[in-house]
Amino acid sequence: MWRKHVPRLHIPRVAGLAAALVLVASTGLVAAPGSTAFAVTQVSSSVQGSDHRTYTATNHLTAAAFRGGPREWLLAWAGAADASNPAAKDFIAVIDATRGSRTYGQVVNTVTLSPQRQNEPHHMQYIWHKGQRIFAASILSDTAYVFDSRSLPVLRLTGVNLPVDTPCGSAPDAFWSLRDGTAYATYLGGPDIAGPCRYTNGQVRVGNGANGSPGQVVRMSADGRTLAEIPMALPNGEDPAICHNRPSITPATCANPHGLQVREDLNVLVASDFAELRSFLEPSDVETDPLLLRTSIRVLDITNRNNPTLRSVSYLPDGPRVDDSIAVNENRMVMENALTNQRRHRGAFASTMAGGAIFYTPDITSRSPKWRQIFDDTAAYRRFDPTGVLTGSNAGGSWLQVTPDDRFLIHTVMGTDPRLPRDVTSGMVFVLDIQKLLASGANPACNIDTIEEVAAGGAESDCPALTSVVPVADKVTPNIGVGPHWGSQDMFTRDRNGFYREADHIERVATSNYFVAKTGLDGDHRICMFDFDRAGVLSPDNAFRDEQTHQPCVSFNRQDWPHGSVGVARPHGVLFVVSDKVLR
């Protein structure tokens, strides 16, 4: 077998768990009978976990990974669908996201993880800045992986955080990277073992076990070590009339943090409570208690980064819709929150998955934030469904982010209402102009409080204006369809010399069509790209095409990958990144 040149990688010394790093490079063909063979360069790195096992990440770089000048990449954290095939490993796909590139949309590298399989890959951090590590959550294996991205398209494993490292929480979900290289993570589920658990600051909370309640926040070092486990449940609990747990615990809690946002300049961390996870992992045995679906937002004062304190716990109000169950009321199942970015603003937004609505508070630093509904997903559906069949009720509201310039709010909706026919339901991505709302300061007037405003949008002059809606329907999954769940903003712009810089406006958004298969919400496993103009208008980027089907969007429903003929994968988290050497 002939050997290609293997690029030399500069590997700096790494402390902690990553001191066990081993790098191995080789070149060859990865193929299977009847499959497409990829000539790949393999580059592996390993760390030793706290369980004394060796964890390895192996890059499988195609020839396209080394072509061309400075490039931008889209990372997709994906799980192997075939649990029966030991060769089907979870991986991060490195996709060429460089406008104008001959290999635009191609998967040029797959970084497989071993020995642990069926992690259920979930989210990475919301935004990546130069020099930051990549933090990747595995929600069902209770594991987090950390990667060095300085030599993109090669990723190097630098840390692994295991269940034993976070005994007071389970189900890692979202990450936010800090300027010092550390990161906060939300852990949606309760302690690994039911009963009392002592956090890093010495406080104790009682939990009902893994994937139950209460969840926590964890601060991790740049190599994935646990720096602090931080309680999110109030010491004396919450009202058991609104916070149910299965099995019940005393005191009761609604602390199941999912979405995560941080403003370091304000010393605040905001987490949105979602649901008690384990009650929704088996569609055939779903707990129907609507009071397991949360309505709460928790704010930490992070002045002391390793010992934050709960500043507030607040609850979203119900809205004007008349639904057939409180489980789909506007305030139920708070999937995400989104903070403003500019120093002059302190506002925050929150969105609900079951409720299909968006809420706003003008000052998230308040000891008692006051939330108001400012939009219903129904109004966005009306742009392409005048029949009134599609509504925000149980619509599957998901990713929510404010653009860096604080002009727009972007939201993905999966389209997950099981009461609708399979061929009717649809997901979507939409954009709201929030400039007037933010300009209203501490006393916004906007409030969705009439049934007419549900479909027409807010009547008050400072209510957000709907600038763009793009329907995205899953036509592949045989059961409930899942449109876009997660997304990422392209924060980078390329100058005339081909180098990249961070910008205060965005020009693209990427989305992924997958949730969590065990919940019954699978999806068509596509990653799609959208152009985003200065007026806040989205349009599908049809140049971002699958290299095998040649159709718009990159499909993970394929047999062949750079790491082998191992079949379908499910992409969840997506993230725009650029290698350090071309980012100014």
C-alpha positions in Angstrom: 0.0 0.0 0.0 1.4 3.3 -1.0 1.6 6.1 1.7 0.7 9.7 1.3 2.3 12.5 3.2 0.9 12.6 6.7 0.9 16.2 7.9 2.9 16.9 11.1 0.9 18.2 13.9 2.3 20.5 16.6 1.1 18.9 19.8 1.6 21.2 22.9 2.0 19.8 26.3 -1.3 19.2 28.0 -1.8 18.9 31.8 -4.3 16.7 33.7 -6.0 13.8 32.1 -4.6 14.7 28.7 -1.1 14.0 29.9 -1.8 10.5 28.7 -2.2 11.8 25.2 -0.9 9.5 22.4 -0.9 10.5 18.8 -0.8 8.0 16.0 -1.0 8.7 12.3 -1.4 6.3 9.4 -2.8 6.2 5.9 -4.8 3.6 4.0 -8.2 2.7 2.5 -11.3 2.4 4.6 -13.9 0.2 2.8 -16.3 -2.7 3.0 -17.6 -5.1 0.3 -19.9 -3.2 -2.0 -19.1 0.2 -0.5 -17.4 3.3 -1.6 -13.7 3.2 -0.5 -12.2 6.3 1.1 -8.5 6.9 1.0 -8.0 8.3 4.5 -5.3 9.5 6.8 -5.9 8.3 10.3 -4.8 10.4 13.3 -5.5 9.2 16.8 -5.3 10.7 20.2 -6.0 9.2 23.6 -6.6 10.1 27.2 -7.0 8.1 30.4 -10.3 8.6 32.2 -10.8 8.6 35.9 -11.9 5.0 35.6 -8.4 4.2 34.3 -9.7 3.2 30.9 -8.2 4.6 27.7 -10.5 6.7 25.6 -9.5 7.3 22.0 -10.5 9.7 19.2 -9.5 8.7 15.7 -9.6 11.2 12.8 -10.4 9.7 9.3 -9.3 12.5 7.0 -10.1 12.3 3.3 -7.9 13.9 0.6 -10.4 16.8 0.5 -9.4 17.7 4.0 -6.0 18.9 2.8 -7.0 20.8 -0.3 -7.3 24.5 -0.7 -6.4 27.5 1.5 -8.0 28.9 4.6 -11.3 27.1 5.3 -14.2 27.2 7.7 -15.7 24.1 9.1 -19.1 22.9 10.5 -18.8 20.3 13.2 -21.7 17.8 13.7 -21.7 15.6 16.8 -23.5 12.4 15.7 -24.5 9.0 17.0 -24.4 5.7 15.2 -27.9 4.4 14.6 -27.0 0.7 14.4 -26.4 -0.4 18.0 -25.8 -4.0 16.8 -22.7 -3.2 14.8 -19.5 -2.8 16.9 -17.9 -0.9 14.1 -20.6 1.8 14.1 -19.1 4.3 16.5 -20.3 7.8 17.5 -18.3 10.6 15.9 -17.9 14.2 15.1 -18.2 14.9 11.4 -16.0 17.7 10.1 -17.9 19.3 7.1 -16.4 21.8 4.7 -18.4 25.0 5.3 -16.2 27.3 3.1 -18.3 29.3 0.7 -17.1 28.7 -2.9 -15.1 25.7 -2.0 -15.1 22.8 -4.5 -15.8 20.5 -1.5 -18.5 22.7 0.1 -20.8 20.4 2.1 -18.5 17.4 2.0 -17.7 15.4 5.1 -13.9 15.5 5.0 -13.2 13.9 8.4 -15.0 11.7 10.9 -13.6 11.6 14.4 -14.7 8.4 15.9 -14.9 7.8 19.7 -14.0 4.5 21.4 -14.4 2.4 23.4 -17.8 3.8 24.6 -20.6 3.4 22.1 -24.2 4.6 21.9 -23.5 7.8 23.9 -26.5 9.6 22.4 -24.5 12.6 21.3 -26.2 15.8 22.2 -25.0 19.4 22.3 -21.7 21.2 22.0 -21.3 24.8 23.1 -23.5 27.4 21.5 -20.7 29.6 20.2 -17.0 28.9 19.6 -14.3 31.5 19.9 -10.6 31.3 18.9 -8.6 29.1 21.2 -11.5 27.4 22.9 -11.8 23.7 23.3 -14.8 21.8 21.9 -17.1 20.4 24.6 -19.4 17.6 23.5 -22.2 16.2 25.7 -23.4 12.6 25.6 -26.8 12.7 27.3 -27.5 9.0 27.8 -24.0 7.8 28.6 -23.6 10.7 31.1 -20.2 11.5 29.5 -18.6 14.6 28.1 -15.7 14.7 25.7 -13.3 17.6 25.2 -11.3 18.3 22.0 -8.5 20.6 20.9 -9.5 22.3 17.6 -6.3 24.3 16.9 -5.3 22.0 14.1 -8.6 21.7 12.2 -9.7 19.7 10.3 -8.0 17.4 12.8 -9.5 17.2 16.3 -7.5 16.0 19.2 -9.1 14.4 22.3 -7.9 16.2 25.4 -10.3 15.1 28.1 -13.2 12.9 29.1 -15.6 13.5 32.0 -17.4 10.4 33.2 -20.4 9.6 35.4 -18.0 9.0 38.4 -16.8 12.6 37.9 -20.2 14.1 38.4 -22.1 12.0 41.0 -24.7 14.7 41.8 -26.0 14.9 38.3 -26.6 13.0 35.1 -27.6 13.6 31.4 -25.1 16.3 30.4 -26.9 18.6 27.9 -25.5 22.0 27.0 -22.2 23.8 27.3 -21.0 27.4 27.5 -17.3 28.2 27.2 -15.8 31.0 29.3 -13.0 33.3 28.4 -10.5 31.5 30.7 -11.0 28.2 28.7 -13.2 26.5 31.3 -16.9 25.8 30.6 -20.2 25.4 32.4 -22.5 22.5 31.6 -26.1 21.7 32.4 -26.8 18.3 33.7 -30.5 17.7 33.1 -30.9 14.6 35.4 -30.6 13.8 39.1 -27.7 12.2 41.0 -26.4 8.8 39.8 -27.7 7.2 43.0 -31.0 8.1 44.6 -30.7 9.9 48.0 -28.7 12.7 49.4 -25.7 14.1 47.4 -23.1 16.5 48.6 -22.0 19.2 46.1 -18.6 20.8 45.8 -19.5 23.7 48.1 -20.7 21.2 50.8 -24.4 21.7 50.3 -26.7 18.6 50.1 -29.8 17.9 48.0 -31.9 14.8 47.9 -32.5 13.3 44.5 -34.5 10.4 43.0 -31.7 9.1 40.8 -30.1 9.1 37.4 -32.1 11.0 34.7 -34.5 12.1 37.4 -34.2 15.3 39.6 -32.7 17.6 40.6 -30.3 18.4 37.8 -27.2 20.5 38.3 -24.6 22.8 36.7 -21.0 21.6 36.4 -17.9 23.7 35.8 -15.2 21.9 33.9 -11.6 22.7 33.2 -10.2 23.0 29.7 -9.3 19.3 29.9 -12.7 18.2 31.1 -11.9 17.8 34.8 -14.8 18.6 37.2 -14.0 21.9 39.0 -17.4 22.2 40.7 -20.7 20.5 40.9 -23.2 23.3 41.6 -26.7 22.7 43.0 -29.7 24.2 41.1 -32.5 23.0 43.5 -33.5 25.5 46.2 -32.5 24.3 49.7 -36.1 24.2 50.9 -37.5 23.0 47.6 -40.4 24.3 45.5 -44.2 24.0 45.6 -45.1 20.3 45.3 -48.3 21.4 43.7 -46.4 22.6 40.5 -43.2 20.5 40.7 -43.8 16.8 40.5 -41.1 14.1 40.6 -41.2 10.4 39.8 -40.7 8.9 42.3 -41.6 11.8 44.5 -38.9 13.4 46.6 -39.0 15.7 49.6 -38.6 18.6 49.2 -40.0 18.7 45.6 -38.0 20.4 42.9 -38.4 21.5 39.3 -34.7 21.8 38.7 -34.0 20.0 35.4 -31.7 22.5 33.6 -31.4 22.2 29.9 -30.7 25.4 28.0 -27.7 27.4 29.2 -26.5 31.0 28.5 -23.8 33.1 30.2 -23.0 36.8 30.4 -19.6 37.1 32.0 -19.8 40.9 32.0 -23.0 40.6 34.2 -21.8 37.6 36.1 -24.9 35.6 35.4 -25.6 32.1 34.2 -29.2 31.4 33.0 -30.6 27.8 32.8 -34.0 26.8 31.6 -35.7 23.8 33.2 -37.1 21.3 30.7 -38.5 18.0 32.1 -37.7 15.0 34.3 -36.0 13.1 31.5 -36.4 9.5 32.3 -40.2 9.7 32.2 -39.9 10.4 28.4 -37.2 8.0 27.2 -39.6 5.1 26.3 -42.5 6.2 24.0 -44.4 3.1 24.9 -44.3 4.0 28.6 -44.4 7.8 28.7 -45.4 9.4 31.9 -48.4 11.6 31.2 -48.2 13.8 34.3 -48.0 17.4 32.8 -46.3 18.6 36.0 -43.2 16.8 35.1 -42.8 19.4 32.3 -41.1 22.5 33.7 -42.0 26.2 33.5 -39.0 27.6 35.4 -35.9 29.6 34.7 -32.9 29.6 37.1 -30.3 32.4 37.3 -26.9 31.9 39.0 -24.6 34.7 40.2 -21.2 33.4 39.0 -19.0 36.1 40.5 -17.3 33.2 42.3 -16.9 30.9 39.2 -16.5 27.7 41.3 -19.2 28.6 43.8 -22.1 30.4 42.2 -25.2 31.2 44.1 -28.8 31.0 43.0 -29.9 34.6 42.3 -33.5 33.8 41.3 -35.9 31.1 40.3 -38.8 32.4 38.2 -41.7 30.9 36.3 -43.1 31.6 32.9 -46.8 32.7 32.8 -49.5 30.8 31.0 -50.9 32.3 27.7 -54.3 32.9 26.1 -54.5 29.7 24.0 -57.2 27.2 25.0 -55.5 23.8 24.8 -56.9 20.3 25.6 -54.2 19.6 28.2 -52.1 21.8 30.5 -49.1 19.7 29.2 -49.2 21.9 26.0 -49.9 25.3 27.6 -47.7 28.0 26.3 -45.3 27.9 29.3 -44.6 24.2 29.4 -41.3 22.5 28.8 -38.8 25.3 28.7 -36.3 24.0 26.2 -34.0 27.1 25.7 -33.2 30.6 26.8 -31.2 33.2 24.9 -29.4 36.3 26.3 -28.8 39.6 24.7 -25.2 40.4 24.0 -24.6 44.1 24.0 -23.6 45.8 27.3 -26.5 48.2 27.1 -29.0 45.3 27.2 -29.8 42.9 30.0 -32.8 41.2 28.5 -33.4 37.5 28.1 -35.7 35.2 26.1 -37.1 31.8 26.7 -38.8 29.3 24.5 -41.0 26.2 25.2 -41.1 22.9 23.4 -44.5 21.7 24.4 -46.0 25.2 24.6 -44.6 26.6 21.4 -44.2 30.2 22.6 -41.4 32.7 23.3 -41.1 34.8 26.5 -39.1 37.9 27.4 -37.8 39.7 30.6 -36.1 43.0 30.3 -33.6 42.5 33.1 -32.3 39.0 33.8 -30.1 40.3 36.7 -33.3 41.1 38.7 -33.9 39.2 41.9 -37.4 38.5 40.6 -37.5 38.5 36.8 -40.9 39.3 35.3 -41.6 37.3 32.2 -44.2 38.0 29.5 -45.1 36.1 26.3 -44.0 38.1 23.3 -44.7 35.6 20.4 -46.5 32.3 19.7 -45.1 29.9 17.1 -48.6 29.8 15.6 -48.0 33.2 14.1 -44.9 31.9 12.2 -46.9 28.9 11.0 -49.5 31.2 9.5 -46.9 32.5 6.9 -47.1 29.1 5.1 -50.1 27.4 6.5 -53.2 29.7 6.2 -55.5 26.8 7.1 -54.8 27.1 10.8 -54.0 23.4 11.2 -50.4 24.0 12.4 -50.1 25.8 15.7 -47.6 26.3 18.5 -49.3 23.7 20.7 -46.9 20.8 21.0 -44.9 22.2 18.1 -41.5 21.3 19.4 -39.8 24.7 19.8 -36.1 24.2 20.1 -32.9 26.2 19.5 -33.1 29.9 20.3 -30.4 32.5 19.9 -29.9 36.3 19.7 -27.6 37.5 16.9 -24.4 39.2 18.2 -25.6 42.7 17.3 -28.9 42.1 19.3 -31.1 42.9 16.2 -32.6 39.5 15.7 -33.8 36.4 17.5 -33.6 33.1 15.6 -35.7 30.0 16.5 -36.1 26.5 15.3 -39.3 24.4 15.6 -39.3 20.7 15.0 -43.0 20.1 14.3 -43.8 17.3 16.7 -47.5 17.3 17.3 -48.7 13.7 17.3 -52.3 14.8 17.0 -51.6 15.8 13.4 -51.4 13.6 10.3 -47.8 12.7 9.4 -48.0 14.4 6.0 -49.3 17.6 7.5 -46.9 18.4 10.3 -43.9 20.6 9.6 -40.9 22.1 11.2 -39.5 25.6 10.5 -36.8 28.2 11.2 -38.0 31.7 11.7 -36.5 35.1 12.6 -37.9 37.9 14.8 -36.7 41.6 14.7 -36.4 42.4 18.4 -35.0 46.0 18.1 -38.1 47.8 19.2 -38.7 45.4 22.1 -35.1 46.0 23.4 -35.5 49.7 22.9 -38.5 49.7 25.2 -36.2 49.3 28.1 -37.4 48.2 31.5 -41.1 48.6 30.7 -42.0 46.8 27.5 -45.6 46.9 26.5 -45.6 43.8 24.3 -47.7 41.0 25.8 -49.5 38.2 24.0 -52.7 38.1 26.1 -55.5 37.8 23.6 -56.4 34.9 21.3 -56.2 37.1 18.3 -52.5 37.8 19.0 -51.7 34.1 19.0 -52.0 33.9 15.2 -51.5 37.6 14.2 -48.6 38.5 16.4 -48.5 41.0 19.2 -50.7 44.2 18.9 -48.4 46.5 20.8 -45.9 48.6 18.8 -42.8 47.1 20.5 -43.7 43.5 19.8 -41.2 41.6 17.6 -41.7 41.7 13.9 -41.6 38.4 12.0 -39.0 38.9 9.2 -38.6 35.4 7.8 -40.0 31.9 8.0 -38.6 28.8 6.2 -40.6 25.6 6.5 -38.4 22.5 7.0 -40.3 19.2 6.9 -39.0 15.7 7.6 -40.5 13.4 4.9 -38.5 10.3 5.8 -39.2 9.3 9.4 -42.2 7.0 9.4 -43.7 8.3 12.7 -43.8 11.8 14.1 -41.7 14.1 11.9 -38.9 16.2 13.2 -37.8 19.3 11.4 -34.8 21.4 12.7 -34.0 21.0 16.4 -30.6 22.5 16.8 -28.6 25.2 15.1 -25.5 27.3 15.0 -24.8 30.9 13.9 -21.9 31.5 11.6 -19.9 34.2 13.5 -17.1 34.4 11.0 -16.4 36.5 8.0 -13.6 36.1 5.4 -11.4 39.0 4.3 -9.9 39.6 0.8 -6.8 37.6 1.8 -8.8 34.5 2.8 -8.4 34.9 6.5 -11.3 34.9 9.0 -12.4 37.3 11.7 -15.3 37.2 14.2 -18.1 39.6 13.2 -20.9 41.3 15.0 -23.4 40.2 12.4 -24.0 36.8 10.9 -24.5 35.7 7.3 -25.4 32.0 7.8 -27.3 29.6 10.1 -26.9 25.8 10.1 -29.6 23.5 11.5 -29.8 19.8 12.3 -33.0 17.6 12.0 -32.7 15.2 14.9 -33.8 15.1 18.5 -33.5 11.9 20.6 -34.6 8.7 19.0 -35.5 7.0 22.3 -38.2 9.7 22.9 -39.9 8.7 19.6 -38.7 11.9 17.9 -36.0 10.8 15.5 -35.9 13.0 12.3 -34.5 12.7 8.8 -30.9 13.3 9.9 -30.1 16.2 7.6 -28.0 19.3 8.3 -29.1 22.3 6.3 -27.6 25.7 5.6 -29.4 29.0 5.4 -28.2 32.4 4.2 -29.0 35.3 6.5 -29.1 38.8 5.2 -28.9 42.2 6.9 -32.7 42.5 7.0 -33.0 39.2 8.9 -34.3 37.2 6.0 -33.4 33.5 5.8 -33.1 31.6 2.5 -32.0 28.0 1.9 -28.4 27.7 0.7 -28.9 25.2 -2.0 -25.1 25.1 -2.8 -24.6 23.3 0.5 -25.3 19.8 -1.0 -24.8 16.2 0.0 -21.8 14.8 -1.8 -23.6 11.4 -2.4 -27.2 12.4 -3.2 -26.3 15.8 -4.6 -29.4 17.2 -3.0 -29.5 20.4 -0.8 -28.6 19.7 2.9 -26.1 17.1 4.1 -27.8 13.8 4.8 -26.5 11.4 7.5 -28.8 8.7 6.1 -25.8 7.2 4.2 -24.0 3.9 4.3 -20.5 5.0 3.7 -18.3 7.3 5.8 -14.6 8.0 5.9 -14.4 5.6 8.9 -16.2 2.8 7.1 -19.4 1.3 5.7 -21.3 1.5 9.0 -24.7 3.1 8.0 -27.0 5.8 9.3 -25.9 8.4 11.9 -28.0 10.9 13.8 -26.5 14.4 14.0 -27.5 16.6 16.9 -25.2 19.4 17.9 -23.7 21.6 15.2 -21.0 24.3 15.5 -19.1 26.6 13.1 -15.4 26.7 13.7 -12.2 27.9 12.1 -8.6 26.7 12.7 -6.5 29.0 14.8 -3.9 29.7 12.1 -6.4 31.3 9.7 -8.5 33.2 12.4 -7.3 36.7 13.0 
